Each structure stands twice: as C-alpha cells, then as structure tokens.
C-alpha cells in the first residue's frame, strides 16, 4: 500500500507538542534581545526563559547546502518493461556550499512573538547557498517524534537513546504536490509520482531548539533543515528500440546549527579568573572520502550531537574547546548508500584560541585535531585544511557561552565538512 505523505499543494507538515508546551511559562520558547537582534543582558530584564515581548535574536553558527540531480537507470525486458530490483542511481551535477558566521557578521535571525506564539526564522546566507526563511504560526506546525506524524526525514531525534538531549522542540511547515515516498525504498528521501504524466515537488523546513531553562538560562542551541525535491518522469532508451519510464529527482538540501540568547555587554565580561563551561553541541556533516579510492561521489548529510567543554582563562584572554559527540545515520536518497562514518560512530575534536571582545565580540580560534571512531574501533583522523571557532558570552557577567564552529577536510578528492554549534554554563 502506498504511503501518501502530502496530497494538497499547501499542506502543513506537523503533529502536536514537542518537548512540552511551546508557550510562555515554564516551557517557554526562546526570546530576548532587541528588534535589531543585538540585545545584551548588561542592563535589561532577563526574559529568555519567560518571554514577555516580541524579540529578535541574531544567531551565531554554521550552515551548508547541497544540490544535485539523480541519474537513474533500470534494466528492461524485451518489451521495455522495467525489471524489478534493477534500479541504480547516482548523484550528478553536484553543488556544495558552506559557511560559518561570527557574532558580528551573522545575518541569521530567530524571532518570537509570545502573544501569538509565532516564530520567524531566517537562515538566508548566500555564501552557504541557504535560503530558508520560514514563519511558524499554525499550532499544527508543532511536531515531535512518536505517533503517526513525525518530523520529516533527515531530522535528528535528539531525545533518542543515542543522544538523550532533553527539552528539544520541533516546528515544521512545507508543501508538496503530486508525490509520495517510494515504498520500495523505506526510510529514504525518494519519491514517486501520483500522476506519472505530471511533475511533482516537495519543500519542507524544520526548525528545532532546546527550550531555554532546560540546561542553560541565557543561551540555547538550535538547528534547522530544509529538504526540497523536484520529480518528473522521463523515458530511458534501452538500445533495443524500446523505452522505459524512470522517475528522475533533483534535490536541494540545507542544514544549519546555531546558538542564540541574551548577549553579555562587553564591559560585563570578567577580566580575571578562569571558568569551565559544560553544555551541548550539535553539528551537521558531509563526509565522503571515497571518490579517489572507490570512485563513489555520492554524499550524504549526517547529524552529530553530544557535549562540549570550554575552559576559559579570562586573565590571559585564552580558551580551549573539546567536543564529544555521536554520529547519526545518513539521509539516503536511493543512490549508492556508500559511506565511511557509520551510525553511532564517536566524534572528537579539540581546539582553542583567544578572547577578543573589541574585534570579534567574544572569542575566536581554530581546531588542532578531529577524528571519528567507528563501531568496531576503526579510527578516522581528519586532515584539517581550515577551521574556525566563534563564540560569545551570554547572561550577566558572562555566566554562559555559545558559539559556532567549522572543520573543513584537507585531503584532495574528498568532501568533508563539519559545521555546528555549542553552548555551556559553569557547573
């Protein structure tokens, strides 16, 4: 039986509740800052956990996009009919882009109106090729895992046993036309057409965040994904005078991870002493080290989540950052499925840098090492071509921190890029 996912041309994708009520109160959604997104906690009332007024945040973090088409072929019999189980596909016309923003140069914003429970998020970044700008205002935009309706494919279930991150809320909206998930490829981002004579499309954005007050009071982390597909039916020439109809799909994926909250005024950041900050980390990754060894150019997105430890020496104006995460399953799309970093692999990275409030609005640095350990013990060390860590202080007197990071692989003929965010507070 075909699983029909979206039959109307403007259907909202959602279910109920996320990690509790997304409204003003003990499980309030994030707010704070100012209308221009630069608010501080130096002299303003703390409203991040219990929002009262519409406010807009400037987010710091990273995002990336990947666009391509699927080259599909099937084997056919003498009449031109497709032979079951002979479908093959590969990713062609690939365009990958990524970018990490700083506290000062970010145009990524998250706004919340507590009166009407409306979120407006904008992750439009031409450098990263991301264009998501969404409003979540329908109560049905709230969704969660479990039940008949769940967040779209590719969304990380951060509350699962693998990650066990609490208080995460999911909001989702989008449209589809004339498509349903291919039942022959369960769990994969592959569509078939309801009417083979007409083209189809899919476009959905999911925004998720940890409820302020769950782990931190003045900053939180968030992520988003946007999946787009255009689908059509084309004739494949078989070489024997017959043709076979095959479904061709072009995809554009966007991913991002960010921190946002009530920034500390520069003159309120400590200038002496040290601090250890513990919190969560989230990242989106592409990892394909196979083009030069196996000839596989198919690339898949994977999420990483876990913990971050940041040690800061305010007197010396230095910091160190350690990331400790677990890798999620790839979002497959009907192509080869070949990948090197397996689900449940461990991720580790270490870096550091300096505090520069005047020029950077916080702290900035680089990574000196990063690696994965697959189930079974095989270790994959990264050759780092470039990296960045950009962070800021949040709350009164810099009691919490948040930031973004990026690690770009440097081995020729590989596509490796890890972009993420982290938050933390003093124990």
C-alpha positions in Angstrom: 0.0 0.0 0.0 1.4 3.4 -1.0 2.2 5.7 1.9 0.8 9.1 0.8 2.6 11.8 2.6 1.2 15.1 1.3 -1.7 15.3 -1.0 -2.5 19.0 -1.1 -0.3 21.6 -2.7 -0.2 23.6 0.6 -0.3 21.1 3.4 1.3 22.0 6.8 3.7 19.2 8.0 3.3 18.8 11.7 1.9 17.0 14.7 1.5 18.0 18.3 3.6 19.1 21.3 7.4 19.0 21.1 9.2 18.8 24.4 6.2 20.3 26.2 4.1 23.4 25.6 5.7 25.9 23.3 4.2 28.9 25.0 5.0 31.5 27.7 5.8 29.9 31.0 8.0 27.1 32.4 8.4 25.6 29.0 8.6 28.8 27.1 10.1 29.2 23.7 13.2 31.4 23.2 13.0 35.1 23.0 15.1 38.1 24.1 17.5 40.5 22.5 16.2 43.6 20.7 14.4 44.3 17.5 17.8 44.6 15.7 18.9 41.3 17.2 21.8 42.6 19.2 20.3 42.7 22.7 22.5 42.3 25.8 21.9 41.3 29.4 24.0 44.1 30.8 21.1 46.2 32.0 17.9 44.7 30.6 15.5 42.4 32.3 16.1 38.7 31.8 13.3 37.4 29.5 14.8 34.4 27.8 13.1 31.7 29.8 9.9 33.6 30.5 9.3 35.8 27.4 7.0 38.9 27.6 7.6 40.9 24.4 8.3 40.1 20.8 12.1 40.0 20.3 14.6 39.0 17.6 17.9 37.2 18.1 21.0 37.2 15.9 22.3 33.7 15.8 25.9 32.6 15.5 26.7 29.3 13.9 27.1 27.5 10.6 25.1 26.3 7.6 25.6 24.5 4.4 23.7 23.2 1.3 24.0 20.5 -1.3 22.2 20.4 -4.6 22.3 17.7 -7.3 20.2 15.5 -9.6 19.8 11.8 -9.6 20.9 9.9 -12.7 18.6 6.9 -12.7 18.6 3.8 -14.9 16.8 0.4 -14.8 17.2 -2.8 -16.7 14.3 -3.6 -19.1 13.0 -6.7 -20.7 12.3 -7.2 -24.4 9.1 -5.2 -24.2 10.7 -2.2 -22.4 9.1 -3.0 -19.0 11.4 -2.4 -16.0 12.8 -5.5 -14.4 12.2 -5.3 -10.6 15.2 -4.8 -8.4 17.5 -3.4 -11.2 17.2 0.3 -10.4 20.5 2.2 -10.0 21.1 5.9 -9.4 24.0 8.3 -8.7 24.3 11.9 -7.7 25.2 14.2 -10.7 25.6 18.0 -11.2 26.7 18.4 -7.6 27.0 21.8 -6.0 28.1 22.0 -2.3 28.5 25.2 -0.3 29.1 26.0 3.4 29.8 29.0 5.7 30.4 29.7 9.4 29.3 33.1 10.7 30.7 35.1 13.6 28.9 37.1 16.3 29.5 40.3 14.4 28.8 39.3 10.7 25.8 37.0 11.1 22.5 37.8 9.3 20.8 34.7 10.7 17.9 35.6 12.9 15.3 33.9 15.1 12.3 35.9 16.3 9.5 35.0 18.6 6.2 36.8 19.4 4.9 35.4 22.7 1.4 36.9 22.3 0.6 34.8 19.2 3.3 32.1 19.6 4.8 32.9 16.2 8.3 32.0 15.2 10.0 33.8 12.3 13.4 32.3 11.3 15.7 33.4 8.6 18.8 31.3 7.6 19.4 33.1 4.3 23.1 33.0 3.7 24.3 33.3 0.0 27.8 32.1 0.9 26.4 28.9 2.2 23.7 28.6 -0.5 21.0 28.5 2.1 17.7 30.3 1.6 15.3 29.1 4.3 13.0 31.9 5.6 10.0 30.5 7.4 7.1 31.5 9.7 5.7 29.0 12.1 2.3 30.3 13.3 -0.1 27.4 12.9 -0.4 25.4 16.1 -0.2 22.3 13.8 3.4 23.4 12.9 4.5 21.9 16.3 5.6 18.3 15.8 7.5 15.6 17.6 8.7 12.0 17.3 6.3 9.2 18.0 2.8 8.7 16.6 1.6 8.7 13.0 3.1 12.0 12.1 6.8 12.8 12.8 9.3 15.4 11.6 10.4 15.0 8.0 13.1 12.6 7.0 16.6 13.8 7.9 15.5 15.4 11.2 17.6 14.3 14.2 15.7 12.8 17.1 17.8 14.4 19.8 15.8 12.9 22.6 16.6 9.3 21.4 18.7 6.9 23.4 21.7 7.6 21.2 21.8 11.3 22.1 19.5 11.8 25.1 19.2 15.6 24.9 16.1 16.8 26.7 13.8 19.7 26.1 14.1 19.8 22.3 11.1 21.3 20.4 10.4 20.8 16.7 8.5 23.1 14.3 7.8 22.2 10.7 5.9 23.6 7.7 6.0 23.0 4.0 4.2 21.9 0.8 4.1 19.0 -1.6 2.4 18.3 -4.9 1.8 15.0 -6.7 4.4 13.0 -4.8 4.6 10.2 -2.2 7.6 8.4 -0.7 8.8 5.4 -2.8 7.6 2.4 -0.8 10.3 0.3 -2.4 13.0 2.4 -0.6 11.7 2.7 3.0 13.2 5.5 5.1 15.0 7.1 2.1 14.3 10.5 0.6 13.0 9.2 -2.7 9.6 10.0 -4.3 7.2 8.6 -6.8 4.5 10.5 -8.7 0.8 10.1 -8.0 0.2 11.1 -11.6 3.1 10.0 -13.8 2.1 12.4 -16.5 2.7 15.4 -14.3 5.7 16.7 -12.4 5.8 16.7 -8.6 7.6 18.7 -5.9 8.4 18.7 -2.2 9.6 21.6 0.0 9.7 21.4 3.8 11.6 23.3 6.6 12.1 22.0 10.1 13.3 24.3 12.9 14.2 22.8 16.3 15.6 24.2 19.5 16.3 23.3 23.1 13.8 25.1 25.5 15.6 27.8 27.5 15.9 26.8 31.1 16.4 23.1 30.3 20.2 23.3 30.5 21.0 27.0 30.2 19.2 30.2 31.2 20.6 32.8 28.8 21.5 31.0 25.6 20.3 27.9 23.8 21.2 25.9 20.6 19.0 25.4 17.6 19.2 23.6 14.2 17.2 23.5 11.0 16.9 21.5 7.8 15.2 22.3 4.5 14.6 19.5 2.0 13.5 20.3 -1.5 12.9 18.0 -4.4 11.5 18.2 -8.0 10.3 15.0 -9.5 9.4 14.1 -13.1 9.0 11.1 -15.3 11.4 10.5 -18.2 11.9 7.9 -20.9 15.1 5.8 -20.8 16.2 4.4 -24.2 17.1 0.7 -23.8 19.0 0.2 -27.0 16.6 -2.3 -28.5 14.1 0.1 -29.8 12.1 0.3 -26.5 12.0 2.9 -23.8 11.3 2.6 -20.1 9.8 5.3 -17.9 12.0 6.2 -15.0 11.4 8.7 -12.2 14.1 11.4 -12.0 14.6 13.5 -8.9 16.6 16.7 -8.2 17.3 17.6 -4.6 18.5 20.6 -2.7 19.3 20.1 1.0 20.1 22.8 3.6 21.3 22.2 7.1 22.4 24.5 10.0 23.2 24.7 13.7 23.3 27.9 15.8 23.4 29.4 19.3 21.4 32.5 20.3 20.4 34.2 23.5 21.0 37.3 25.8 24.4 38.6 25.0 26.6 39.9 27.7 27.7 43.5 27.4 31.5 43.7 26.8 32.1 45.7 30.0 30.4 42.9 32.0 32.7 40.1 30.8 35.2 39.1 33.5 38.8 40.1 33.1 40.3 37.9 35.8 39.9 34.3 36.8 39.0 31.1 35.0 35.8 29.2 34.1 34.9 25.8 32.9 31.7 25.7 30.8 29.8 22.5 30.1 26.9 22.1 27.6 25.5 20.5 24.5 26.9 20.5 20.9 25.2 19.9 17.6 26.6 19.6 14.1 25.7 18.8 10.6 28.2 16.9 8.5 29.1 15.7 5.0 31.8 13.1 4.9 32.8 11.4 1.6 36.4 10.2 1.5 35.7 7.7 -1.3 36.0 9.5 -4.7 39.7 8.7 -5.2 39.5 5.2 -3.7 36.3 3.7 -4.9 35.0 6.2 -7.4 31.9 7.0 -5.2 30.8 10.6 -5.4 27.5 10.2 -3.6 27.5 12.4 -0.5 25.0 12.2 2.5 24.2 14.5 5.4 24.6 13.2 8.9 23.9 14.9 12.3 26.3 14.8 15.3 25.2 15.6 18.8 26.8 15.4 22.2 28.6 17.6 24.7 31.1 20.5 24.7 33.6 21.5 27.3 35.0 25.0 27.1 37.8 26.2 29.5 38.4 30.0 29.6 41.2 32.0 31.2 39.8 35.5 31.4 43.0 36.9 32.7 45.1 35.5 29.8 42.3 36.0 27.2 42.5 32.4 26.1 40.1 29.4 25.8 40.1 25.7 24.8 37.2 23.8 23.4 36.6 20.0 23.4 33.8 18.3 21.5 32.5 14.8 22.3 29.6 13.6 20.1 27.9 10.6 18.5 27.1 10.4 14.8 23.6 9.8 13.4 22.6 7.8 10.3 22.9 9.3 6.9 19.9 10.5 4.9 19.9 8.2 2.0 18.3 9.1 -1.4 18.2 5.9 -3.5 21.8 6.3 -4.7 24.7 4.0 -3.7 24.4 4.4 0.1 28.2 4.0 0.4 29.6 6.0 3.4 32.6 5.8 5.7 31.4 7.3 9.1 28.8 4.8 10.4 25.8 5.4 12.6 26.8 5.6 16.3 30.4 6.5 15.5 32.2 8.6 18.1 33.3 12.2 17.2 36.1 14.0 19.0 37.7 17.5 18.3 40.0 19.8 20.3 40.8 23.4 19.6 41.4 26.8 21.2 42.1 30.5 20.7 41.7 33.9 22.3 39.1 36.3 23.6 38.8 39.5 21.6 35.7 41.4 22.6 36.6 44.5 20.6 37.1 42.9 17.2 35.2 39.6 17.5 32.5 40.4 20.1 33.6 37.3 22.0 36.2 34.7 21.4 37.6 33.0 18.3 40.1 30.2 17.4 40.7 27.0 15.5 40.8 23.3 15.9 44.1 21.4 16.1 42.7 17.8 15.8 39.5 16.0 15.0 38.7 12.3 14.5 36.0 9.6 14.4 35.9 6.1 15.9 33.5 3.8 14.1 31.7 0.9 15.9 34.2 -1.8 16.0 37.1 0.5 16.8 38.3 1.8 13.4 39.6 5.3 13.7 39.4 8.0 11.0 41.7 11.0 11.6 40.9 14.2 9.8 43.4 16.2 7.8 42.2 19.8 8.6 42.5 22.3 5.8 40.7 25.1 7.6 38.6 25.5 10.8 37.0 28.2 12.9 35.5 28.6 16.4 33.4 31.7 17.0 31.8 32.3 20.4 30.2 34.9 22.6 29.3 35.4 26.3 25.7 35.3 27.5 23.9 36.3 30.6 25.0 38.6 33.5 28.8 38.7 33.8 29.4 36.1 31.1 27.9 33.2 33.1 27.1 31.2 29.9 28.7 30.9 26.5 27.5 29.9 23.0 29.1 29.8 19.5 29.6 28.1 16.2 32.4 26.2 14.5 33.5 24.6 11.3 36.1 21.9 10.3 37.0 21.5 6.6 38.8 18.4 5.4 42.0 18.9 3.6 42.7 15.7 1.8 42.4 16.0 -2.1 39.4 14.3 -3.7 37.3 14.3 -0.5 34.2 16.2 0.5 34.4 16.5 4.3 32.8 19.5 6.2 31.5 19.7 9.7 29.5 22.7 10.8 28.0 23.1 14.2 27.2 25.0 17.4 27.9 24.6 21.1 26.6 26.1 24.4 27.8 25.9 28.0 27.4 27.1 31.6 29.5 26.9 34.7 28.7 23.8 36.8 
